[in-house]
Structures are given as structure tokens and as C-alpha cells.
Amino acid sequence: MGISEIFGYLGALLLAALKFAFTPPTMILAGQSITETLLVTLSGATLGAIVFFYGGRVIFDKWNDIFFKNKVRKKFTKGNRRLIKIKHKFGLVGICISVVILSIPVVAFVLARFYRHDKKALPYLIFALFGWTILLTYGSFYLKDTIAPWFE
């Protein structure tokens, strides 16, 4: 294994941690096997979810300690209303499933904001990432085998 392969895997891990949905098709088109794609994508996505979830918890806890020492009535802005509406409409499971549309950092920060004290939040997110990893990897592999011959 050369240095270029190591950097390739590290780049795929970083891509999986930041924009999860692009990693399986990119790795499959680069000629990686299904097993490698599954392992790298799930590892990067899980690592990103853990880092951004706990990082978000720390950020929101510090934010509350610094700015909300005295209990002040909260102002509801348009953005806050939108986030509350999403939380009530989709719930924990819906937010976790939306990880493929949004990105891992966005979903992890939303979970850290609204579900930071819920012990099920991170396991649900990792389970959703596991399911999406399998679907995207096998879907990418299937599409590569069925569509690629059209362009040869």
C-alpha cells in the first residue's frame, strides 16, 4: 500500500464525514471494491457523526453558559421557528434519516441542539448512516454496472 492509496482512503474518510452521499459513488467509480467502500464510508461517517455531535454539544453547552447565565425569555426568530417546526414534524428518526439529503455536520449539530440529552440520538444517527451506506454503496455499484456500458 503506497502513500497515494493512504491519502486516497483518508480523503474518502473526510468526504464521508462531511458530505456522506458522495462517498460511495466516488469510491465505486474510482475502482474500489464494495467491501472497501462499505468500510471506509461507514468509518468516516461514524467518525464524523461522533465528532460533530459531541462538538456540537460542547458548543451549545458553552454558548448557554456564556450567554444565558440569567434566565432571559427566549426570542423566537424565523430560523428558530423553522428548526422547531422541523423537530416537531420529523422527530429524531426523521432528522436522522435526512442525513443523506443534508450533511453529517448539519444533522449532528441539529441533534446536538435539540436532542443532546437523549441517549438514543447518536445511536439512531449511526444506525441511519449504516443503512444509507449499504443502500448507496450497492446502488452505486448497480448503476455503475448497468449504465457504464452505455457510454463505452
N, C-alpha and C positions, 0 to 999 in steps of 0.2 A: 504494500500500500504506500503510494507516494504522497508527497506533500500536497500535490494538487487534488488528490482524492480526499485527503483530510479536510482541506479548505472547502471542497465541494460539499462534503457532509455538514461541515459547520455552517456553511451558507444556507443549506437546506433546513438545518435546525433553526436558524434565525428566521428564515422565511416562514417556517411552520409556527413559530412563536408569535410572529407579527401578523401575517396575512395567511391564515391557515388554508383557505380554499385553493390557493395557487400552488401549494407544495406538491400534492400527488400528481397532477398533470405534468408539472415541470420535471419531476423526477422520472416519471414513466417515459416522457419524451426524450430525456437525457440517456435512456437506456438502462436504468436501474431495474432490478427485479422487484416483484411485488413484495417480497419479504423485506427487502431493504427499504422500500418506500413506506411500508407499514411501520416499521420500527423507527425510522428517522422522523416521519411525520408525527407519530404518536408521542415520541420522546420530546420533540421540540414543542409540540402543542401543550403537553402536560407541563413541561418546564416553564413555558410562557404563562400558562394559566396560574401556576403556583406563584411565580414571581410577581405578576401583575395583580393577583388577588390580594396577597399579603402586603405588597407595596401599596396598593390602594387602601387597605385597612389602616396601615400606618399613616398614610397621608390624611385620610379622613379623621382619624383619631387626633392627630396633631392639630389639624385645622380646627376641630371642635374645641380642643384645649386652649388654643391661642385666641380664637375669635369669639367663643361663646362661653366664657367663664361665668358671666352673669347671664341668667336665662332671659333672653330677649325674644320677643314674639317674632316668629319667622315670617319673612316676606315671601309670598309666592310669586315668582316671576313666571314668564311664559315657559322658559326652559324647565323650571321645577314642575310646573303643571303637566308638561309633556312627559317628563320622567315618571311622575306619579301615575299618569294615565296608562303608560306602558306597563308599569309594575302591576297595577290592578287588572289590566286587560289580559296580560300574558302570564304573569306569575313567574315563579322561579323556574319551572320547567320550560316555559315558552322563551324566557330570556336565554336559558342555556342552549336550547335548540337553535336559536337565531345566531349562534356563533359563526356559522358558515356564511351568513349574509353580512354580518358586521365583522369585526375582527376580535381576536382574543383580548387585546388590551381594553377595547371598549366594553365588551361583555364582562370581563373581570372587574373593571372599575365600577360598572353598574351594580354587579353583585356585591362588591365590597361596600358600596354606598348604601344599598338597601337591605342586604342580607348578610352583613359582616358578622352578626352574632348567631346566624343559623348554621349549625354544623353540617347540614346537608348541601349547602351551596357549592362548595368546591368539589365534593364527590359527584354531584349531579353534572357539573360542568365537565369534569374529566370523563364521565360516562358518555355524555353527549359528544365529546371530542373523539372518543373511541368509536362510537357508531358512525360519525361522519367520516372518520379516517378510513374505515372499511368501505363505506359507500363510495367515497371519492376515489379511492385507490382502484377498486375493482371497476368502477365506472370509467375511469381514465384508461385503464388497461383495455377494456372492451372497446371503447371509442377509438383507441389507437389502432387496434386490430381490424376494426370494421371500416374506419374512414381513411386510414393511411393508404390502402391500396387504390383508392380513387385518385390520388394525387401522384401516383407513380407513373 
